[in-house]
Amino acid sequence: MKIRVWDLIQVMSWKEADKWKQAKILKVIKDENRVLIEWVNIVTKHMKKMGATPWQILKIEKPIHISNVMLVCPFTKKPTRLWTVKVEEKWKVKKFRFSKMAVKELNKDPKDCIIK
């Protein structure tokens, strides 16, 4: 997976209440290809009385599938796709998380704009 915890994402397709929301990722579940997102897909859970604890109604977040989200570009604040670039000094492949237009607008070398 190309996304990590605390990346800013946008929900592209889900419930109408959560659609187009931008939020941070709290947890990535690699086995199921799901992500837990802050304040997205909130469900109500009723907990019955157990011993001294009274009954409760909890609101918790449930994970959604990774195909329903897209990373947000830190420069343009819009959802964008990922691609890779080779850095000559270290010969590693790193990820760009912004559009090519953002690089042109900033008039910077792409190597200076890499987000680790």
C-alpha positions in Angstrom: 0.0 0.0 0.0 1.2 3.5 -0.8 -0.5 5.3 2.1 0.6 5.5 5.8 -0.8 6.6 9.1 -1.4 10.3 9.4 -1.6 10.9 5.7 -4.3 13.4 4.6 -6.8 11.7 2.4 -10.2 12.5 0.8 -13.1 10.1 0.7 -14.1 9.7 -2.9 -17.0 7.3 -2.7 -18.9 6.2 0.5 -22.0 7.3 2.3 -23.4 10.7 1.3 -22.7 12.1 4.7 -19.0 11.2 4.5 -18.4 11.7 0.8 -15.7 14.4 -0.2 -14.5 14.7 3.5 -10.8 15.3 4.0 -9.4 13.6 7.1 -6.3 11.8 8.5 -5.7 8.1 8.6 -5.7 6.6 12.1 -4.9 3.0 11.2 -4.0 0.9 8.1 -5.2 -2.7 8.0 -3.0 -4.3 5.3 -4.5 -7.8 5.4 -8.0 -6.5 4.6 -7.0 -3.5 2.4 -8.9 -1.2 4.8 -8.1 2.1 6.5 -9.6 3.7 9.7 -10.2 7.4 9.1 -10.8 10.1 11.6 -14.6 11.0 11.9 -15.6 8.9 8.8 -18.0 6.0 8.8 -19.2 6.5 12.3 -21.6 3.8 13.6 -23.6 3.6 16.8 -22.8 0.6 19.1 -25.1 -0.3 22.1 -23.2 -1.8 25.0 -25.2 -3.7 27.6 -24.7 -3.5 31.3 -21.7 -5.5 32.6 -21.2 -5.7 36.3 -20.8 -2.2 37.8 -20.6 -0.6 34.3 -23.9 0.9 33.1 -25.3 0.5 29.6 -23.9 2.9 27.0 -24.4 4.1 23.5 -21.0 4.5 21.8 -20.1 6.2 18.5 -17.1 4.5 16.9 -15.3 4.7 13.6 -15.3 1.6 11.3 -12.7 1.0 8.6 -13.5 1.5 4.9 -11.9 0.0 1.8 -8.8 1.6 0.5 -10.2 2.0 -3.0 -12.7 4.6 -1.7 -10.0 7.1 -0.6 -7.4 9.2 -2.4 -4.4 11.0 -1.1 -4.5 14.8 -0.9 -1.7 16.9 -2.4 -0.1 19.0 0.3 0.5 21.9 -2.1 -2.8 22.1 -4.0 -5.0 20.5 -1.3 -6.8 18.4 -3.9 -6.9 14.6 -4.3 -4.1 13.3 -6.5 -2.6 10.0 -7.7 0.9 8.8 -6.8 3.9 8.2 -9.0 7.5 7.6 -8.3 10.8 9.3 -9.2 14.4 8.2 -9.0 16.7 10.3 -6.9 20.2 10.3 -8.3 22.1 10.8 -5.1 20.8 7.8 -3.2 19.3 5.7 -6.1 16.1 5.2 -4.3 12.6 5.5 -5.5 10.5 8.0 -3.5 6.9 9.1 -3.8 5.5 12.3 -5.0 2.3 13.4 -3.3 1.5 16.4 -5.4 0.7 17.2 -9.0 3.2 18.1 -11.7 1.4 21.5 -11.9 2.4 22.2 -8.3 6.1 21.8 -9.2 5.7 24.2 -12.1 3.9 26.8 -10.0 6.6 26.7 -7.2 9.4 26.8 -9.8 11.4 24.2 -7.8 13.4 21.2 -8.7 11.3 18.1 -8.2 14.0 16.6 -5.9 13.4 19.5 -3.4 9.7 18.7 -3.3 9.9 15.1 -2.4 7.9 14.1 0.7 9.4 11.2 2.6 
